[in-house]
Amino acid sequence: MTRMTLSLLAALALSLGCGDKDSDGDDGSDGSDGADGTADGADGTADGADGTADGADGTADGADGGGDGSDGTEPAAEECSDSTDNDLDGLGDCTDDDCADDGACACVDTNAAAGSGELGTGDNSAATDDVSPGDSGSCGSEGGLDVVFAWSAAAAGCYQADTFGSSYDTVLRRVSACGGEELACDDDAENEAGDYTTQSKLVVSAAAAGDAFLFVVDGYGADATGTYSFQVNARDPLVSAVDGALGDATGAAVASGDSSTSVAVVDVDCGSGAGAAVTYSWTAPADGAYTFDTYGSSYDTILSLVDGQGCGELACDDDGPSETNNESEFTATVQGGVTYHLVISGYSAESGSYVLNINEGEGSGGDSGR
């Protein structure tokens, strides 16, 4: 728009006889009519020869790299196993063509890019066991035949990946890279009807468009074969409101109160018929294991740790490690500086006075929380 306006002004000036010759009718050698570009834009003041208006210096059009990096500033190179879209092209990790030949992506069978809905179906009987859980595997068993999907989120938000519709006993894993660390795993998932199945699901959160995930549709053992169905869809967050912020507090009774007046209900993965829920945000003071419990509460509690975007549970416990009391305890490994949500609810919709304790290190429940 700026370029068009200036061009029209220049044309108007010419039609009025301005800027061609001075009052003497000479060629402007005295400088009064723009031999130095003052009026006619030879220095770019009006016509942008210096780029001020027209962008020759990149101010408006980005030739200095402010918009497109043409001043020599290169976009960040894509890293292939950090779950991030480093070069900002909308595709991260193994969904980016820049990673096609990277070893971190060598096991990928399907690049689903930023798709949604059903991303793949087929028969796993011809598949191989490319991704073995090894010592880090948190569910399933060794030897299952697997199909690996690379997927990037089209937008920030919560997503559910699942194998519902598959004909065999599946295990769904999320790994950092081919041959990398297992980040999450699910064996037998609850479906929308509330029934447990032999299919699997994982809930993930994307902080930005292009955030990338590597999913492994595995079988529970080498004899688990048949037709698989894998889909990823956006879903509502598990936590949509926070009742209080704990900062990075640790110790006894970092929070307490009465849940009987709460109307929020959070659909947690452990316990039964979770009732009124109270949710706190908490920022981990440092990397490591922390133990969370509700000892001192007056009712049968359920305690859950949810990711910072409120999308999915990272840990959940009903009756503590001994299974003999009505209070909850689990230990989880967290990342320093990252904010999480802690949800206190009640078994079979119970409510009452609650106490939340957070202590560094492992408690009596170990590092599971389920």
Residue pairs with C-beta under 8 A, 6 or more apart in sequence:
2 53
2 54
2 60
3 48
3 53
3 54
6 46
6 47
6 48
6 53
6 54
7 47
9 46
10 41
10 46
10 47
13 19
13 39
14 20
18 33
18 39
19 33
19 34
19 39
19 40
20 28
20 33
21 27
21 28
21 33
22 28
22 30
22 32
22 33
23 32
24 30
27 35
28 34
28 35
29 35
31 38
33 39
33 40
34 40
34 41
34 42
35 42
36 42
36 43
37 43
37 44
37 45
37 49
38 45
39 46
40 46
40 47
41 47
41 48
41 49
42 49
43 49
43 50
44 50
44 51
44 52
44 53
44 54
44 56
45 52
46 53
47 53
47 54
48 54
48 55
48 56
49 56
50 56
50 57
51 57
51 58
51 59
51 60
51 61
51 63
52 59
53 60
54 60
54 61
55 61
55 62
55 63
56 63
57 63
57 64
58 64
58 65
58 66
58 67
58 70
58 71
59 66
61 67
62 68
62 70
63 70
63 71
64 70
64 71
65 71
65 72
65 73
69 75
75 87
75 88
76 86
76 87
76 88
77 86
77 87
77 98
78 85
78 86
78 87
78 89
78 92
78 93
78 96
78 98
78 99
79 86
79 93
80 93
80 94
80 96
80 98
80 99
80 102
80 104
80 105
80 177
81 93
81 104
81 176
81 177
81 180
82 93
83 92
83 93
83 176
83 211
83 212
83 213
84 92
84 93
84 210
84 211
84 212
85 91
85 92
85 96
85 152
85 208
85 209
85 210
85 211
85 212
86 92
87 96
87 98
88 210
89 96
89 210
90 114
90 152
90 154
90 209
90 210
91 97
91 113
91 114
91 152
91 210
91 212
92 152
92 210
92 211
92 212
93 99
93 104
93 105
93 150
93 152
93 177
93 212
93 213
93 214
94 102
94 104
94 105
94 108
94 111
94 150
94 177
94 212
94 214
95 111
95 112
95 113
95 114
95 150
95 151
95 152
95 212
96 212
99 105
103 178
103 179
104 177
104 178
104 179
104 180
105 150
105 177
105 178
106 178
106 179
107 130
107 131
107 148
107 178
107 179
108 148
108 149
108 150
108 178
108 214
109 127
109 147
109 148
109 149
110 119
110 120
110 147
110 148
110 149
110 150
111 150
112 119
112 120
112 149
112 150
112 151
112 232
113 151
113 152
114 151
114 152
114 153
114 154
114 209
114 210
115 151
115 232
116 154
116 232
116 233
116 234
117 231
117 232
117 233
118 229
118 230
118 231
119 149
119 151
119 230
119 231
119 232
120 147
120 149
120 217
120 228
120 229
120 230
121 165
121 227
121 228
121 229
121 230
122 147
122 227
122 228
123 225
123 226
123 227
123 228
124 145
124 146
124 147
124 168
124 217
124 219
124 225
124 226
124 227
124 228
125 145
125 225
125 226
127 145
127 146
127 147
128 145
128 146
129 143
129 144
129 145
129 146
129 222
130 146
130 148
130 178
131 146
131 148
131 173
131 175
131 178
131 216
131 218
132 142
132 143
133 139
133 140
133 142
133 173
133 182
133 185
133 218
136 181
136 182
137 173
137 182
137 185
138 182
138 184
138 185
139 171
139 185
139 186
139 187
140 171
140 173
140 185
140 187
140 218
140 220
141 171
141 220
141 221
142 221
143 221
143 222
144 171
144 218
144 219
144 220
144 221
144 222
144 224
145 218
145 219
145 222
145 224
145 225
146 216
146 217
146 218
146 219
147 216
147 217
147 228
147 230
148 178
148 214
148 215
148 216
148 217
149 214
149 215
149 216
149 217
149 230
150 212
150 213
150 214
151 161
151 212
151 213
151 214
151 215
151 232
152 209
152 210
152 211
152 212
152 213
153 159
153 206
153 208
153 209
153 210
153 211
153 212
153 213
154 209
155 206
155 209
156 206
156 207
156 208
156 209
156 211
157 205
157 206
157 234
157 309
157 311
158 203
158 204
158 205
158 206
158 234
158 235
158 236
158 237
158 238
158 309
158 310
158 311
158 312
159 203
159 204
159 205
159 206
159 232
159 233
159 234
159 235
159 311
160 201
160 202
160 203
160 232
160 233
160 235
161 172
161 174
161 201
161 202
161 203
161 204
161 213
161 215
161 230
161 231
161 232
162 172
162 189
162 199
162 200
162 201
162 202
162 230
162 231
163 170
163 172
163 199
163 200
163 201
163 217
163 228
163 229
163 230
164 189
164 191
164 197
164 199
164 201
164 229
164 231
165 199
165 229
165 231
166 199
166 217
166 226
166 227
166 228
166 229
166 230
167 226
167 227
167 228
168 198
168 219
168 224
168 225
168 226
168 227
168 228
169 188
169 198
169 219
169 220
169 221
169 224
170 198
170 199
170 200
170 217
170 218
170 219
170 220
170 224
170 228
171 185
171 186
171 187
171 200
171 218
171 219
171 220
172 185
172 186
172 189
172 200
172 201
172 202
172 215
172 216
172 217
172 218
173 182
173 184
173 185
173 215
173 216
173 218
174 182
174 183
174 184
174 185
174 202
174 204
174 213
174 214
174 215
174 216
175 181
175 182
175 183
175 214
175 216
176 182
176 183
176 214
177 214
178 214
180 214
184 202
184 204
185 202
186 200
186 201
186 202
187 200
187 220
188 196
188 197
188 198
188 199
188 200
189 196
189 197
189 199
189 200
189 201
190 196
190 197
190 269
191 197
191 199
198 220
202 215
202 312
203 235
203 238
203 311
203 312
203 313
204 213
204 311
204 312
205 307
205 308
205 309
205 310
205 311
205 312
207 309
215 230
215 232
217 228
217 230
219 225
235 311
237 309
237 310
237 311
238 266
238 267
238 306
238 310
238 311
238 312
238 313
239 266
239 279
239 306
239 310
239 341
239 343
240 310
241 264
241 279
242 279
242 280
242 281
242 341
243 262
243 264
243 278
243 279
243 280
244 255
244 278
244 280
244 281
245 280
245 281
246 254
246 255
246 280
246 281
246 282
246 283
246 342
246 358
247 282
247 283
248 282
248 283
248 284
248 285
249 282
249 358
250 285
250 290
250 358
250 359
250 360
251 357
251 358
251 359
252 357
253 296
253 355
253 356
253 357
254 282
254 356
254 357
254 358
255 280
255 342
255 354
255 355
255 356
256 296
256 353
256 354
256 355
256 356
257 278
257 353
257 354
258 351
258 352
258 353
258 354
259 275
259 276
259 277
259 278
259 299
259 344
259 345
259 346
259 351
259 352
259 353
259 354
260 276
260 351
260 352
261 276
262 276
262 277
262 278
262 351
263 276
264 276
264 277
264 278
264 279
265 274
265 275
265 276
265 277
265 345
266 274
266 277
266 279
266 304
266 306
266 343
266 345
267 274
268 274
268 302
268 304
268 313
268 316
268 343
268 345
269 304
269 313
269 316
269 370
270 302
270 304
270 316
270 317
270 318
270 370
271 302
271 316
271 318
271 345
271 347
272 347
272 348
273 347
273 348
273 349
274 302
274 345
274 346
274 347
274 349
275 345
275 346
275 347
275 348
275 349
275 350
275 351
276 345
276 346
276 349
276 351
277 343
277 344
277 345
278 343
278 344
278 345
278 354
279 306
279 341
279 342
279 343
279 344
280 341
280 342
280 344
280 356
281 308
281 339
281 340
281 341
281 342
282 339
282 340
282 341
282 342
282 358
283 337
283 338
283 339
283 340
284 290
284 334
284 335
284 336
284 337
284 338
284 339
284 340
285 336
285 360
286 336
286 360
287 333
287 334
287 335
287 336
288 333
288 334
288 336
288 360
288 361
289 331
289 332
289 333
289 334
289 360
289 361
289 362
289 367
290 331
290 332
290 334
290 358
290 359
290 360
290 361
291 329
291 330
291 331
291 358
291 359
291 360
291 361
291 362
291 363
291 365
292 303
292 305
292 315
292 329
292 330
292 331
292 332
292 342
292 356
292 357
292 358
293 303
293 320
293 327
293 328
293 329
293 330
293 356
293 357
293 363
294 301
294 303
294 327
294 328
294 329
294 344
294 354
294 355
294 356
294 357
295 327
295 329
295 355
295 357
296 327
296 355
296 357
297 326
297 327
297 344
297 352
297 353
297 354
297 355
298 352
298 353
298 354
299 326
299 346
299 350
299 351
299 352
299 353
299 354
300 318
300 319
300 326
300 327
300 346
300 347
300 348
300 350
301 318
301 326
301 327
301 328
301 344
301 345
301 346
301 347
301 350
301 354
302 316
302 317
302 318
302 328
302 344
302 345
302 346
302 347
303 316
303 317
303 328
303 329
303 330
303 342
303 343
303 344
303 356
304 313
304 315
304 316
304 317
304 342
304 343
304 345
305 313
305 314
305 315
305 316
305 330
305 332
305 340
305 341
305 342
305 343
305 369
306 312
306 313
306 314
306 340
306 341
306 342
306 343
307 314
307 340
307 341
308 338
308 339
308 340
308 341
310 341
314 332
314 340
314 369
315 330
315 332
315 368
315 369
315 370
316 330
316 369
316 370
317 328
317 329
317 330
317 365
317 369
317 370
318 328
318 347
319 325
319 326
319 327
319 328
320 327
320 328
320 329
320 364
320 365
321 329
321 363
321 364
321 365
321 366
322 364
326 347
329 363
329 364
329 365
330 363
330 365
330 368
330 369
330 370
331 361
331 362
331 363
331 365
331 366
331 367
331 368
331 369
332 367
332 369
333 367
334 340
342 356
344 354
344 356
346 352
